[in-house]
Amino acid sequence: CPKQAYHRYVKKDLPRAKPSPEMAWGIKVHEAFDWRIGHKLKLPDNMAGWEKFAMPFDQLVGRVKTEMKLGIWKDGKPADFFAARVFCRGKADVVVLDQVETFNPTRAVLFDWKTGKKREDPAELELHSLMLKAALPSLEKVTGHYVWLKDGHMGREYDLSHWPAVWQRLTD
């Protein structure tokens, strides 16, 4: 639920909940993809059918970041993910940069693994794009996709480069 996620992880006025079985499964899937893409290890047998989603990243050495920890302060500046009282934090499942990060990338693509029901709403991708822009100010354009693992397909492409509007919604 987006509203509950906002209150729990952004506004932080709800206590952290114990992971449900579905959340625990999602965590396992994210860990498996992180190891598969980041370390070129095999996906577990019960996830082997999703190899088609991991394999394309093998060719992008130095440009792919997995489970990228991002955060921003209340003033919109980048914050350490683990900082106390950070305004907003999140992990971007997969970030593909147009060049190696140290050369000031101008374009990025976000991919977000989804293990539950299909719901095409760009809000989570927009938030990750906002934090990514804070971390990498040279970015001029960010696009993103949800990857619907249960359904076996990639969702539509979103333009996530409208950072002032996302910031406005987040801070209202």
C-alpha positions in Angstrom: 0.0 0.0 0.0 1.6 3.3 -1.1 0.1 5.3 1.7 1.3 2.9 4.4 4.7 2.8 2.8 4.8 6.6 2.9 3.9 6.7 6.6 6.2 3.8 7.6 9.3 4.7 5.6 9.1 8.4 4.7 7.1 10.1 7.4 8.2 7.4 9.9 5.1 7.8 12.1 4.3 4.0 12.0 6.5 1.3 13.6 8.4 -1.1 11.4 6.4 -4.2 10.7 7.6 -7.8 10.8 7.9 -9.0 7.2 4.9 -10.9 5.9 5.6 -14.2 4.0 5.2 -12.2 0.8 7.6 -9.6 1.9 10.1 -12.2 3.0 9.8 -13.8 -0.4 10.4 -10.4 -2.1 13.5 -9.9 0.0 14.9 -13.3 -1.0 14.2 -12.5 -4.7 16.0 -9.1 -4.4 19.0 -10.8 -2.7 19.2 -13.4 -5.4 19.1 -10.9 -8.2 21.7 -8.8 -6.5 24.0 -11.8 -6.2 23.2 -12.9 -9.8 23.8 -9.5 -11.4 26.4 -8.1 -9.1 28.5 -11.3 -8.6 27.5 -13.4 -11.7 26.2 -16.2 -9.5 23.4 -18.5 -10.6 19.8 -17.7 -9.6 18.4 -20.4 -7.2 16.5 -23.2 -9.0 13.1 -21.8 -7.9 14.0 -18.5 -9.7 15.8 -19.9 -12.7 13.0 -19.0 -15.0 13.8 -15.3 -14.4 17.3 -15.6 -15.8 16.1 -13.8 -19.0 15.7 -10.7 -16.9 19.2 -10.9 -15.3 21.3 -12.0 -18.4 21.2 -8.6 -20.3 23.0 -6.9 -17.5 26.1 -9.2 -17.9 27.3 -7.1 -20.9 27.2 -3.8 -19.0 30.2 -4.2 -16.7 30.9 -1.0 -14.7 27.6 0.6 -15.6 25.2 -1.5 -13.5 24.6 -1.0 -9.8 22.4 -3.4 -7.8 20.5 -2.6 -4.6 21.9 0.9 -4.8 21.3 2.6 -1.4 20.0 6.1 -1.8 18.9 8.8 0.6 18.1 12.5 0.7 17.9 15.2 3.4 14.8 17.4 3.8 16.6 20.0 1.7 16.9 17.6 -1.2 20.6 17.1 -0.9 22.0 13.5 -1.0 22.2 11.7 2.3 23.9 8.6 3.5 21.4 5.7 3.4 22.1 4.9 7.0 22.1 8.5 8.3 19.9 9.1 11.3 16.9 11.3 10.5 17.4 11.1 6.8 14.3 12.5 5.1 13.8 9.7 2.6 15.8 6.5 1.8 15.4 3.6 -0.6 17.2 0.9 -2.5 17.1 1.0 -6.3 17.0 -2.6 -7.4 19.0 -2.1 -10.6 20.5 1.2 -12.0 22.1 1.2 -15.5 24.2 4.3 -16.2 25.1 5.5 -19.7 28.8 5.5 -18.7 30.9 4.4 -15.7 29.7 6.5 -12.7 32.9 8.4 -12.2 32.6 10.0 -15.6 29.4 12.0 -14.7 26.6 10.0 -16.3 23.8 11.9 -18.0 21.3 9.1 -18.5 20.2 6.2 -16.3 17.6 3.5 -16.4 16.0 2.0 -13.3 14.6 -1.5 -13.0 12.4 -2.5 -10.0 11.7 -6.2 -9.4 8.1 -6.9 -8.5 7.0 -10.3 -7.0 3.4 -9.4 -6.3 0.3 -8.2 -8.1 0.8 -6.0 -11.2 0.1 -2.4 -10.4 1.6 0.1 -12.9 2.1 3.2 -10.7 5.4 5.1 -11.3 5.5 6.6 -7.7 8.2 4.3 -6.4 10.3 4.6 -9.5 9.9 8.4 -9.3 11.1 8.5 -5.7 14.2 6.4 -6.6 14.9 8.7 -9.6 14.7 11.7 -7.3 17.2 10.2 -4.9 19.4 9.1 -7.8 19.4 12.6 -9.2 20.5 14.0 -5.8 23.4 11.4 -5.7 24.4 12.0 -9.4 23.6 15.6 -10.2 25.0 15.2 -13.8 21.9 13.2 -14.7 19.7 14.8 -17.3 17.3 11.9 -18.0 16.1 8.9 -16.1 13.7 6.3 -17.3 12.4 3.2 -15.5 10.5 0.0 -15.6 8.9 -2.4 -13.2 9.8 -6.0 -13.9 6.7 -8.2 -13.1 8.4 -11.5 -12.3 5.2 -13.5 -11.5 3.8 -12.5 -14.9 7.1 -12.9 -16.6 7.3 -9.5 -18.4 8.7 -6.0 -18.1 6.3 -3.2 -17.5 6.0 0.0 -19.5 8.7 2.6 -19.7 8.3 5.7 -17.5 10.1 9.0 -18.0 11.3 9.8 -14.4 13.1 13.1 -15.1 10.4 15.5 -13.7 12.2 15.9 -10.4 10.8 19.2 -9.3 7.2 17.9 -9.6 8.2 14.7 -7.6 9.9 16.8 -5.0 6.8 19.0 -4.7 4.5 16.0 -4.2 6.9 14.5 -1.6 7.2 17.7 0.4 3.6 18.9 0.3 
